[in-house]
Structure formats: structure tokens, C-alpha cells
Amino acid sequence: MAMKYGNVFLLRLGVRNLVVVSDPKLATEVLHTQGVEFGSRPRNVVWDIFTDSGKDMVFTEYGDHWRRMRRIMTLPFFTNKVVQQYRGM
């Protein structure tokens, strides 16, 4: 799609509009300047049930809890030794 529409384009999925940024440098710039807006997700009752009120790692809101969980999760799982162990996969 990037070859046809360019590095930044609007994609409509159902009733939602999504902005797609396919250039890595541009995506980095967007996420550094607008990271909190893109990293936060709306909450509702179902959300709270499945995530224990946003306390899990994958779907937590960006903030202090996310930063603490990120440290806990990345240290044991993404060390160079572990990454090299699963490189063939």
C-alpha cells in the first residue's frame, strides 16, 4: 500500500480512520512527538475485566505503571543471550 499511496496515508477500517506511517524515520519522529496519544488506549468495563483494571503489560495505559512493567518484562526476555537463542525461529 505504501508503494501505491506513499509513506503516510489514511486507512479506513469500518468506522475508524487510521493514519499509516510506513517510513521508519518518519514513524520514529511521529512516535517521539505524539507517543502518549498513540500509546494510550480508551478504557471501559470489558477492558477492566480482561486487564485487571489496566494492570497487565500488553494493554496498560502509558505512564508510570507501563514504565515499571516494561523494565520487568524486557530484562529477562530481550537480553542478547535470549534473542540469539531464538534467532533461528
All heavy atoms as an XYZ file, in Angstrom:
734
protein
N       0.822     -1.185      0.000
C       0.000      0.000      0.000
C       0.871      1.256      0.000
O       0.490      2.268     -0.579
C      -0.946     -0.010      1.194
C      -2.030     -1.079      1.101
S      -3.132     -1.061      2.517
C      -4.371      0.032      1.883
N       2.028      1.182      0.663
C       2.908      2.350      0.705
C       3.430      2.684     -0.684
O       3.597      3.855     -1.020
C       4.063      2.105      1.664
N       3.688      1.656     -1.479
C       4.165      1.912     -2.843
C       3.101      2.624     -3.667
O       3.405      3.452     -4.514
C       4.580      0.600     -3.513
C       5.856      0.027     -2.916
S       6.301     -1.623     -3.459
C       6.070     -1.564     -5.197
N       1.844      2.320     -3.395
C       0.753      2.922     -4.155
C       0.355      4.299     -3.609
O       0.110      5.222     -4.375
C      -0.462      1.991     -4.131
C      -1.618      2.480     -4.970
C      -2.726      1.448     -5.018
C      -3.873      1.927     -5.888
N      -4.938      0.928     -5.978
N       0.296      4.437     -2.261
C      -0.246      5.656     -1.661
C       0.794      6.568     -1.003
O       0.477      7.666     -0.586
C      -1.310      5.299     -0.625
C      -2.471      4.548     -1.222
C      -2.684      3.214     -0.927
C      -3.343      5.181     -2.101
C      -3.750      2.525     -1.471
C      -4.406      4.502     -2.657
C      -4.606      3.171     -2.336
O      -5.646      2.486     -2.885
N       2.028      6.082     -0.859
C       3.068      6.908     -0.241
C       3.376      6.482      1.181
O       2.824      5.510      1.694
N       4.284      7.212      1.824
C       4.737      6.852      3.169
C       3.726      7.131      4.264
O       3.768      6.532      5.325
C       6.038      7.586      3.493
C       7.188      7.061      2.685
O       7.206      5.909      2.287
N       8.157      7.917      2.434
N       2.806      8.060      4.023
C       1.763      8.379      5.004
C       0.430      8.382      4.271
O       0.268      9.053      3.260
C       1.998      9.772      5.646
C       0.903     10.082      6.647
C       3.367      9.850      6.302
N      -0.517      7.595      4.788
C      -1.830      7.579      4.146
C      -2.904      7.240      5.170
O      -2.609      6.741      6.253
C      -1.885      6.616      2.957
C      -1.529      5.183      3.289
C      -2.507      4.272      3.635
C      -0.215      4.764      3.221
C      -2.180      2.964      3.926
C       0.122      3.456      3.506
C      -0.863      2.551      3.866
N      -4.142      7.541      4.828
C      -5.286      7.295      5.690
C      -5.937      5.984      5.274
O      -6.181      5.746      4.095
C      -6.298      8.444      5.563
C      -7.511      8.364      6.469
C      -7.100      8.575      7.923
C      -8.523      9.425      6.062
N      -6.192      5.131      6.251
C      -6.829      3.843      6.002
C      -8.098      3.787      6.834
O      -8.070      4.037      8.045
C      -5.873      2.714      6.401
C      -6.342      1.286      6.210
C      -6.569      1.003      4.724
C      -5.305      0.330      6.769
N      -9.214      3.519      6.196
C     -10.486      3.451      6.912
C     -10.837      1.995      7.157
O     -10.992      1.211      6.232
C     -11.580      4.127      6.100
C     -12.897      4.184      6.829
C     -13.689      5.407      6.378
N     -14.997      5.440      6.980
C     -15.266      6.087      8.106
N     -14.315      6.729      8.725
N     -16.478      6.096      8.600
N     -10.946      1.629      8.442
C     -11.337      0.271      8.838
C     -12.662      0.369      9.582
O     -12.714      0.776     10.741
C     -10.284     -0.360      9.753
C      -8.943     -0.677      9.112
C      -7.970     -1.219     10.148
C      -9.113     -1.685      7.998
N     -13.725      0.027      8.905
C     -15.052      0.166      9.500
C     -15.364      1.632      9.713
O     -15.358      2.415      8.778
N     -15.600      2.004     10.965
C     -15.905      3.401     11.276
C     -14.674      4.157     11.768
O     -14.760      5.325     12.106
C     -17.021      3.493     12.344
C     -18.310      2.907     11.804
C     -16.610      2.805     13.631
N     -13.519      3.483     11.812
C     -12.301      4.099     12.339
C     -11.380      4.536     11.216
O     -11.196      3.836     10.229
C     -11.540      3.113     13.219
C     -12.430      2.547     14.272
C     -12.063      2.624     15.582
N     -11.423      3.669     16.228
C     -11.270      3.651     17.519
N     -11.744      2.651     18.201
N     -10.662      4.635     18.123
N     -10.803      5.702     11.380
C      -9.769      6.185     10.471
C      -8.413      5.931     11.103
O      -8.201      6.268     12.264
C      -9.924      7.689     10.212
C     -11.123      7.999      9.366
O     -11.498      7.220      8.501
N     -11.741      9.133      9.618
N      -7.511      5.323     10.355
C      -6.170      5.053     10.835
C      -5.165      5.755      9.941
O      -5.269      5.692      8.718
C      -5.877      3.551     10.818
C      -6.813      2.668     11.620
C      -6.504      1.213     11.364
C      -6.693      2.988     13.086
N      -4.209      6.401     10.533
C      -3.121      7.000      9.769
C      -1.982      5.994      9.760
O      -1.519      5.553     10.813
C      -2.652      8.329     10.404
C      -1.450      8.874      9.659
C      -3.791      9.338     10.404
N      -1.541      5.612      8.587
C      -0.458      4.646      8.434
C       0.806      5.398      8.047
O       0.811      6.169      7.092
C      -0.802      3.593      7.351
C       0.345      2.617      7.174
C      -2.085      2.872      7.712
N       1.868      5.166      8.819
C       3.174      5.756      8.536
C       4.117      4.597      8.271
O       4.441      3.833      9.171
C       3.673      6.612      9.724
C       5.020      7.214      9.419
C       2.669      7.687     10.080
N       4.565      4.438      7.029
C       5.365      3.277      6.673
C       6.861      3.553      6.622
O       7.640      2.623      6.533
C       4.905      2.713      5.327
O       5.123      3.669      4.314
N       7.271      4.792      6.686
C       8.690      5.123      6.677
C       9.231      5.057      8.108
O       8.704      5.742      8.990
C       8.889      6.530      6.105
C      10.342      6.928      6.078
O      11.019      6.593      5.093
O      10.788      7.581      7.045
N      10.258      4.249      8.387
C      10.753      4.095      9.758
C      11.212      5.404     10.400
O      10.924      5.649     11.573
C      11.934      3.133      9.613
C      11.676      2.397      8.353
C      10.948      3.350      7.456
N      11.900      6.249      9.670
C      12.361      7.518     10.244
C      11.180      8.420     10.592
O      11.146      9.041     11.647
C      13.299      8.239      9.277
C      14.652      7.583      9.155
C      15.541      8.364      8.220
C      16.876      7.667      8.061
N      17.749      8.358      7.122
N      10.214      8.478      9.700
C       9.029      9.292      9.942
C       8.204      8.725     11.096
O       7.697      9.475     11.937
C       8.190      9.383      8.671
C       7.040     10.366      8.652
C       7.515     11.774      8.980
C       6.366     10.356      7.283
N       8.077      7.402     11.157
C       7.336      6.770     12.252
C       8.006      7.066     13.593
O       7.331      7.353     14.582
C       7.244      5.266     12.025
N       9.325      7.023     13.626
C      10.058      7.351     14.859
C       9.782      8.783     15.279
O       9.527      9.060     16.457
C      11.569      7.149     14.650
O      11.799      5.786     14.295
C      12.354      7.477     15.900
N       9.790      9.676     14.331
C       9.520     11.083     14.638
C       8.102     11.267     15.179
O       7.887     11.968     16.166
C       9.725     11.941     13.392
C       9.559     13.419     13.643
C       9.823     14.251     12.402
O      10.597     13.813     11.526
O       9.235     15.335     12.313
N       7.143     10.626     14.544
C       5.745     10.730     14.983
C       5.593     10.174     16.394
O       4.966     10.792     17.252
C       4.802      9.994     14.009
C       3.413      9.845     14.594
C       4.743     10.715     12.678
N       6.186      9.009     16.655
C       6.024      8.394     17.969
C       6.767      9.150     19.063
O       6.348      9.151     20.215
C       6.470      6.936     17.920
C       5.545      6.040     17.103
C       6.132      4.644     16.986
C       4.158      5.984     17.700
N       7.867      9.808     18.720
C       8.576     10.597     19.726
C       7.821     11.875     20.071
O       7.842     12.319     21.211
C       9.993     10.958     19.250
C      10.972      9.851     19.484
N      11.407      9.499     20.731
C      11.581      9.015     18.625
C      12.247      8.493     20.634
N      12.371      8.177     19.370
N       7.154     12.477     19.097
C       6.452     13.728     19.373
C       5.021     13.509     19.849
O       4.475     14.345     20.559
C       6.430     14.648     18.125
O       5.800     13.953     17.055
C       7.836     15.042     17.723
N       4.400     12.390     19.472
C       2.994     12.127     19.830
C       2.835     10.787     20.540
O       1.775     10.181     20.486
C       2.133     12.128     18.561
C       2.175     13.396     17.764
C       1.561     14.560     18.507
O       0.608     14.395     19.254
N       2.117     15.741     18.316
N       3.876     10.306     21.210
C       3.873      8.971     21.801
C       2.772      8.713     22.807
O       2.166      7.650     22.817
N       2.499      9.661     23.670
C       1.482      9.453     24.702
C       0.110      9.274     24.078
O      -0.658      8.393     24.464
C       1.476     10.625     25.709
C       0.337     10.487     26.694
C       2.801     10.687     26.443
N      -0.212     10.085     23.068
C      -1.514      9.969     22.412
C      -1.662      8.626     21.702
O      -2.711      8.011     21.730
C      -1.718     11.103     21.403
C      -1.948     12.450     22.030
C      -0.663     13.131     22.483
O       0.427     12.599     22.189
O      -0.746     14.172     23.130
N      -0.591      8.151     21.067
C      -0.666      6.878     20.346
C      -0.542      5.682     21.278
O      -1.010      4.605     20.968
C       0.418      6.803     19.272
C       0.145      7.700     18.108
C       0.979      8.776     17.847
C      -0.930      7.491     17.284
C       0.743      9.618     16.779
C      -1.186      8.324     16.210
C      -0.341      9.386     15.960
N       0.099      5.864     22.417
C       0.319      4.761     23.333
C      -0.811      4.508     24.302
O      -0.875      3.470     24.927
N      -1.722      5.435     24.465
C      -2.824      5.273     25.414
C      -4.044      4.696     24.704
O      -4.254      4.935     23.525
C      -3.180      6.619     26.042
O      -2.076      7.107     26.762
N      -4.798      3.940     25.447
C      -5.981      3.297     24.888
C      -7.197      3.629     25.752
O      -7.077      3.725     26.967
C      -5.771      1.788     24.855
C      -4.640      1.387     23.943
C      -4.197     -0.038     24.265
N      -3.106     -0.441     23.402
C      -1.833     -0.234     23.678
N      -1.473      0.386     24.774
N      -0.893     -0.641     22.846
N      -8.377      3.753     25.143
C      -9.571      4.042     25.946
C      -9.944      2.856     26.825
O      -9.687      1.706     26.468
C     -10.648      4.314     24.895
C     -10.163      3.664     23.660
C      -8.671      3.680     23.719
N     -10.535      3.131     27.975
C     -10.927      2.079     28.908
C     -12.446      1.967     28.959
O     -13.157      2.932     28.761
C     -10.392      2.403     30.292
C      -8.893      2.311     30.370
C      -8.383      2.686     31.727
N      -8.906      1.771     32.737
C      -8.514      1.764     33.988
N      -7.611      2.611     34.381
N      -9.030      0.926     34.844
N     -12.917      0.745     29.252
C     -14.336      0.507     29.503
C     -14.454     -0.694     30.441
O     -13.454     -1.242     30.885
C     -15.109      0.308     28.193
C     -14.600     -0.860     27.390
O     -14.219     -1.877     27.947
N     -14.583     -0.731     26.076
N     -15.676     -1.137     30.747
C     -15.884     -2.218     31.713
C     -15.231     -3.514     31.245
O     -14.549     -4.198     32.012
C     -17.402     -2.434     31.957
C     -17.630     -3.636     32.845
C     -18.024     -1.194     32.566
N     -15.423     -3.877     29.987
C     -14.827     -5.105     29.462
C     -13.300     -5.027     29.537
O     -12.631     -5.980     29.925
C     -15.297     -5.358     28.012
C     -14.600     -6.562     27.418
C     -16.807     -5.528     27.973
N     -12.772     -3.871     29.184
C     -11.327     -3.629     29.265
C     -10.832     -3.907     30.680
O      -9.836     -4.587     30.889
C     -11.068     -2.182     28.864
C      -9.703     -1.683     29.136
C      -9.243     -1.145     30.285
C      -8.615     -1.659     28.225
N      -7.940     -0.773     30.150
C      -7.532     -1.092     28.899
C      -8.455     -2.054     26.904
C      -6.299     -0.909     28.296
C      -7.231     -1.871     26.311
C      -6.174     -1.310     26.994
N     -11.512     -3.351     31.679
C     -11.100     -3.514     33.071
C     -11.164     -4.969     33.516
O     -10.315     -5.427     34.279
C     -11.948     -2.639     33.992
C     -11.601     -1.164     33.869
O     -10.498     -0.860     33.371
O     -12.424     -0.330     34.266
N     -12.144     -5.721     33.036
C     -12.265     -7.134     33.405
C     -11.089     -7.933     32.841
O     -10.442     -8.695     33.556
C     -13.604     -7.725     32.904
C     -14.759     -7.116     33.691
C     -13.612     -9.243     33.014
C     -16.126     -7.419     33.125
N     -10.792     -7.747     31.570
C      -9.741     -8.537     30.928
C      -8.328     -8.124     31.335
O      -7.417     -8.937     31.289
C      -9.865     -8.473     29.402
C     -10.939     -9.364     28.867
C     -12.099     -8.820     28.362
C     -10.803    -10.737     28.892
C     -13.109     -9.642     27.873
C     -11.795    -11.565     28.415
C     -12.962    -11.013     27.902
N      -8.134     -6.891     31.724
C      -6.775     -6.422     32.042
C      -6.567     -6.157     33.522
O      -5.547     -5.602     33.905
C      -6.463     -5.124     31.274
O      -7.324     -4.090     31.740
C      -6.589     -5.310     29.784
N      -7.532     -6.565     34.369
C      -7.459     -6.297     35.805
C      -7.256     -4.809     36.033
O      -6.299     -4.377     36.663
C      -6.348     -7.119     36.449
C      -6.411     -7.098     37.977
O      -7.505     -6.790     38.516
O      -5.397     -7.368     38.620
N      -8.119     -4.027     35.438
C      -8.105     -2.559     35.515
C      -6.832     -1.952     34.945
O      -6.294     -0.983     35.469
C      -8.319     -2.092     36.955
O      -9.573     -2.530     37.419
N      -6.336     -2.542     33.864
C      -5.172     -1.995     33.178
C      -3.850     -2.347     33.816
O      -2.856     -1.670     33.585
N      -3.797     -3.424     34.596
C      -2.556     -3.780     35.294
C      -1.703     -4.792     34.544
O      -0.667     -5.205     35.034
C      -2.880     -4.318     36.677
C      -3.494     -3.264     37.581
C      -3.828     -3.827     38.926
C      -4.567     -2.782     39.725
N      -5.510     -3.351     40.643
N      -2.131     -5.249     33.383
C      -1.294     -6.179     32.637
C      -0.244     -5.407     31.856
O      -0.142     -4.196     31.943
C      -2.143     -7.050     31.719
C      -2.716     -6.284     30.552
O      -2.771     -5.044     30.624
O      -3.114     -6.915     29.572
N       0.567     -6.092     31.072
C       1.648     -5.430     30.354
C       1.226     -4.971     28.968
O       1.527     -3.869     28.557
C       2.845     -6.388     30.241
C       3.978     -5.879     29.412
S       4.634     -4.338     30.062
C       5.668     -3.819     28.732
N       0.536     -5.806     28.245
C       0.253     -5.521     26.841
C      -0.696     -4.353     26.656
O      -0.477     -3.489     25.812
C      -0.311     -6.785     26.148
C      -0.657     -6.495     24.706
C       0.684     -7.926     26.239
N      -1.742     -4.281     27.451
C      -2.775     -3.281     27.219
C      -2.823     -2.183     28.279
O      -3.813     -1.508     28.421
C      -4.143     -3.953     27.131
C      -4.241     -4.901     25.987
C      -4.253     -6.262     26.209
C      -4.293     -4.438     24.687
C      -4.337     -7.142     25.144
C      -4.372     -5.308     23.627
C      -4.394     -6.672     23.854
N      -1.761     -2.010     29.023
C      -1.770     -0.984     30.049
C      -1.645      0.402     29.430
O      -1.137      0.556     28.330
C      -0.628     -1.218     31.059
O      -0.818     -0.365     32.157
C       0.714     -0.967     30.451
N      -2.165      1.390     30.135
C      -2.054      2.761     29.655
C      -0.621      3.243     29.835
O       0.074      2.838     30.767
C      -3.005      3.674     30.423
C      -4.453      3.396     30.123
C      -5.375      4.296     30.932
O      -4.899      4.933     31.890
O      -6.561      4.340     30.603
N      -0.184      4.131     28.976
C       1.163      4.669     29.066
C       1.281      5.512     30.336
O       0.421      6.311     30.643
C       1.468      5.525     27.841
C       2.858      6.092     27.847
C       3.939      5.285     27.528
C       3.092      7.404     28.200
C       5.226      5.787     27.546
C       4.375      7.913     28.221
C       5.438      7.107     27.889
O       6.700      7.606     27.927
N       2.335      5.294     31.085
C       2.554      6.055     32.317
C       3.546      5.325     33.208
O       4.334      4.495     32.746
N       3.503      5.613     34.510
C       4.455      5.024     35.454
C       4.357      3.504     35.496
O       5.368      2.809     35.507
C       4.234      5.583     36.858
C       4.640      7.039     36.964
O       5.501      7.477     36.165
O       4.103      7.738     37.842
N       3.114      2.981     35.545
C       2.941      1.519     35.581
C       3.521      0.878     34.330
O       4.207     -0.142     34.413
C       1.462      1.162     35.730
C       1.202     -0.312     35.699
N       1.564     -1.142     36.728
C       0.643     -1.104     34.757
C       1.239     -2.384     36.424
N       0.673     -2.381     35.232
N       3.290      1.456     33.159
C       3.822      0.921     31.911
C       5.351      0.889     31.951
O       5.970     -0.094     31.564
C       3.344      1.771     30.729
C       3.890      1.293     29.430
C       3.367      0.320     28.630
C       5.079      1.751     28.782
N       4.152      0.142     27.522
C       5.213      1.013     27.585
C       6.040      2.703     29.083
C       6.270      1.206     26.712
C       7.090      2.895     28.200
C       7.196      2.150     27.036
N       5.964      1.964     32.448
C       7.427      2.012     32.505
C       7.981      0.946     33.451
O       8.974      0.285     33.143
C       7.888      3.412     32.922
C       7.821      4.407     31.770
C       8.506      5.717     32.115
N       7.744      6.533     33.050
C       6.715      7.291     32.707
N       6.314      7.342     31.461
N       6.083      8.002     33.613
N       7.324      0.746     34.602
C       7.782     -0.299     35.532
C       7.635     -1.681     34.902
O       8.543     -2.512     34.983
C       7.003     -0.221     36.832
C       7.427      0.928     37.728
C       6.846      0.787     39.124
N       5.389      0.715     39.141
C       4.577      1.764     39.158
N       5.065      2.985     39.161
N       3.273      1.603     39.178
N       6.498     -1.935     34.285
C       6.259     -3.239     33.665
C       7.223     -3.484     32.505
O       7.684     -4.600     32.296
C       4.810     -3.347     33.179
C       3.795     -3.404     34.286
S       4.004     -4.841     35.345
C       3.498     -6.131     34.235
N       7.532     -2.451     31.767
C       8.456     -2.583     30.638
C       9.824     -3.045     31.124
O      10.448     -3.916     30.536
C       8.566     -1.261     29.898
C       9.499     -1.318     28.728
C       9.471     -0.004     27.976
N      10.465     -0.026     26.939
C      11.343      0.929     26.729
N      11.345      2.003     27.497
N      12.213      0.844     25.764
N      10.293     -2.449     32.223
C      11.586     -2.859     32.783
C      11.564     -4.320     33.212
O      12.492     -5.074     32.954
C      11.961     -1.976     33.969
C      12.560     -0.679     33.554
C      13.149      0.059     34.752
N      12.843      1.462     34.579
C      12.115      2.205     35.380
N      11.638      1.691     36.490
N      11.875      3.456     35.118
N      10.485     -4.716     33.866
C      10.364     -6.097     34.342
C      10.340     -7.075     33.172
O      10.985     -8.117     33.197
C       9.094     -6.264     35.203
C       9.254     -5.485     36.499
C       8.798     -7.727     35.471
C       7.969     -5.349     37.290
N       9.595     -6.741     32.126
C       9.409     -7.664     31.005
C      10.606     -7.711     30.054
O      10.896     -8.749     29.489
C       8.150     -7.298     30.221
C       6.878     -7.392     31.029
S       6.573     -9.038     31.678
C       6.171     -9.905     30.191
N      11.268     -6.600     29.839
C      12.332     -6.596     28.834
C      13.641     -7.151     29.354
O      14.408     -7.718     28.594
C      12.573     -5.187     28.266
O      12.848     -4.298     29.332
C      11.400     -4.711     27.465
N      13.916     -7.014     30.632
C      15.189     -7.507     31.150
C      15.373     -9.007     30.944
O      16.363     -9.431     30.359
C      15.364     -7.126     32.619
C      15.704     -5.662     32.855
C      15.745     -5.360     34.351
C      17.019     -5.293     32.214
N      14.426     -9.864     31.389
C      14.677    -11.303     31.210
C      14.428    -11.828     29.802
O      15.016    -12.821     29.407
C      13.714    -11.954     32.203
C      12.631    -10.967     32.409
C      13.239     -9.612     32.198
N      13.580    -11.186     29.029
C      13.171    -11.759     27.755
C      13.921    -11.224     26.549
O      13.950    -11.858     25.504
C      11.667    -11.555     27.537
C      10.844    -12.250     28.583
C      10.034    -11.523     29.432
C      10.893    -13.623     28.732
C       9.278    -12.155     30.399
C      10.146    -14.270     29.703
C       9.338    -13.526     30.539
N      14.503    -10.050     26.632
C      15.128     -9.454     25.463
C      16.609     -9.175     25.651
O      17.154     -8.276     25.054
C      14.385     -8.181     25.049
C      12.979     -8.468     24.607
C      11.906     -8.102     25.392
C      12.738     -9.132     23.421
C      10.611     -8.380     25.000
C      11.451     -9.414     23.023
C      10.384     -9.042     23.807
N      17.263     -9.977     26.481
C      18.710     -9.857     26.580
C      19.320    -10.431     25.304
O      18.684    -11.216     24.587
C      19.245    -10.628     27.794
O      18.945    -12.012     27.632
C      18.657    -10.092     29.099
N      20.547    -10.082     25.020
C      21.207    -10.560     23.807
C      21.274    -12.086     23.780
O      21.070    -12.709     22.743
C      22.608     -9.955     23.703
C      23.243    -10.243     22.365
O      22.571    -10.194     21.341
N      24.517    -10.550     22.375
N      21.531    -12.698     24.926
C      21.623    -14.159     25.005
C      20.309    -14.828     24.606
O      20.283    -15.771     23.819
C      22.019    -14.566     26.421
C      22.171    -16.052     26.612
C      22.584    -16.369     28.039
C      22.667    -17.873     28.250
N      23.029    -18.197     29.632
N      19.200    -14.323     25.129
C      17.892    -14.910     24.824
C      17.522    -14.669     23.364
O      17.031    -15.572     22.679
C      16.810    -14.342     25.770
C      15.424    -14.801     25.356
C      17.110    -14.727     27.200
N      17.777    -13.479     22.874
C      17.462    -13.172     21.473
C      18.258    -14.079     20.545
O      17.714    -14.635     19.585
C      17.742    -11.677     21.170
C      17.646    -11.414     19.675
C      16.768    -10.788     21.923
N      19.530    -14.280     20.821
C      20.354    -15.150     19.979
C      19.901    -16.608     20.069
O      19.964    -17.355     19.095
C      21.832    -15.037     20.380
C      22.431    -13.678     20.083
C      22.305    -13.266     18.625
O      22.454    -14.072     17.719
N      21.998    -11.997     18.418
N      19.435    -17.019     21.226
C      18.960    -18.389     21.415
C      17.777    -18.696     20.487
O      17.651    -19.785     19.955
C      18.554    -18.595     22.869
C      18.053    -19.976     23.191
C      17.663    -20.100     24.657
O      17.864    -19.185     25.447
N      17.100    -21.225     25.027
N      16.895    -17.721     20.285
C      15.704    -17.931     19.469
C      15.828    -17.329     18.070
O      14.836    -17.212     17.347
C      14.469    -17.342     20.166
C      14.142    -18.120     21.410
C      14.476    -17.619     22.667
C      13.508    -19.350     21.342
C      14.190    -18.334     23.831
C      13.214    -20.073     22.486
C      13.563    -19.557     23.718
O      13.278    -20.266     24.845
N      17.026    -16.963     17.677
C      17.243    -16.307     16.399
C      16.763    -17.149     15.207
O      16.225    -16.640     14.244
C      18.713    -15.966     16.244
C      19.017    -15.160     15.039
C      20.466    -14.804     15.000
N      20.676    -13.826     13.957
C      21.792    -13.182     13.793
N      22.800    -13.397     14.592
N      21.918    -12.311     12.823
N      16.963    -18.428     15.280
C      16.572    -19.321     14.193
C      15.075    -19.405     13.956
O      14.617    -19.770     12.890
N      14.322    -19.057     14.945
C      12.859    -19.125     14.820
C      12.382    -17.989     13.979
O      11.384    -17.955     13.391
C      12.191    -19.078     16.187
C      12.571    -20.283     17.043
S      11.952    -20.146     18.705
C      10.330    -20.828     18.499
